[in-house]
Amino acid sequence: MENTNTPKKRIAILGSTGSIGCQALEVIADHTNIFEVEVLSANDNATLLIEQALKFNPNAVCIVNEDKYEEVKAGLSGSFIKVYAGQNALVSLMEMETIDLVLTALVGFAGLLPTLRAIEFGKPIALANKETLVVAGEMVTKLAAEKGVNIYPVDSEHSAIFQCLAGEFHNPIEKIILTASGGPFRGKNLHFLESVTKAQALKHPNWTMGAKITIDSATLMNKGLEVIEAKWLFGLEPEQIEVVVHPQSIIHSLVQFQDGSIKCQMGLPDMKLPIQYALGYPQRIPSKYPRFSFADYPNLTFEKPNTETFRCLPLAFEALKKGGNMACMLNAANEIAVDAFLHNKISFLQITDIIEACMHEGQYIATPTLADYMDTDQTTRQMANNLVKEATTA
């Protein structure tokens, strides 16, 4: 039963116009007696942000692209919704006392600063922005521990691990096993990948996601980022994290304990399930989503990832083992390379080449500060952009 006597949980959604943000709003719309929207933010999609704000009537909205401020302001002129613009405004909004939970659904490095500010002001985080922990996992988790702030994972794999650990927090983890669908190019060789198109790479077999994360899934970088995120979320060593390809995407990840027992979390591939679990934790809220049936999936299969063909995954493990600002370089180079591929500037295989070059040529810092992370991000992006230009003119 849903408790209608408790106050509604007021949610700030950072990145409300993206895939995760839109699905989170669907979850909230299904449970308006439990949740209400306090803040919405978008980077550039003013039209959808206005539409969402008029439907959910938040206290405030923020459009990060300041050129779109007047458009959003005009679109919401008949309401009492406060309108802000710019990255600094978004970060400042995280200080609002009326926010009960922040869902960070921004794409890439952009999620770091508002997440840090939200933690600083004691806001629990539902984290769908894996890059925040990839870039600065040690800093983020240390601050969360100091402030007594919980971070609830939204990625289906990390949500699965989190759910498997319920009632087991006193039992040491021997290892975790992150499942990967294998993406649209599972089983393909390098010769095939040399000529794949953007349209082919964007056809994920199981999940409906944004363009950037879909390409990351095709290169297996998404799984690499999840490996790094898992290290910080669950306090693991690289040797305790294994990746297995599971094409059906029914088992979302597994935990093996020191007695050898393995627990897994299963369900149909639907991001609204982990989103709802994170928003409603510790309660499991009833849903009308389709149910899994073994009759529909008589065969669940597993295989090792092909790390020789899909080199982004071993590059992520390399960054994790190296530590410092190496994962920040990995992430920045990947963001630039994926964007270049999506704009037909480089080939699919050149994504990995650019990331590897940036990691090996960038300035390594063993114990980076926030300023070091910011600088690493900018210098790596510049390096990656230069490599894109070279590839384009070659």
ZIHU-V391399 format. One record per run of one state. SS is the DSSP state (H for helix, E for strand, C for the rest). FROM is the first residue (numbers start at 1). TO is the last residue. If there is no record, write none. Layout:
# ZIHU-V391399
ss-><SS:SS>
from-><FROM:FROM>
to-><TO:TO>
This chain:
# ZIHU-V391399
ss-><C:E:C:H:C:E:C:H:C:E:C:H:C:E:C:H:C:E:C:H:C:E:C:H:C:E:C:H:C:E:C:H:C:H:C:H:C:H:C:H:E:C:E:C:E:C:H:C:H:C:E:C:H:C:H:C:H:C:H:C>
from-><1:9:15:19:31:35:43:46:57:60:64:66:76:82:86:87:94:101:105:108:121:124:128:130:148:151:154:156:165:173:181:190:194:198:202:211:220:221:235:238:241:246:251:258:262:267:271:281:294:297:303:305:312:323:326:343:348:362:370:394>
to-><8:14:18:30:34:42:45:56:59:63:65:75:81:85:86:93:100:104:107:120:123:127:129:147:150:153:155:164:172:180:189:193:197:201:210:219:220:234:237:240:245:250:257:261:266:270:280:293:296:302:304:311:322:325:342:347:361:369:393:394>
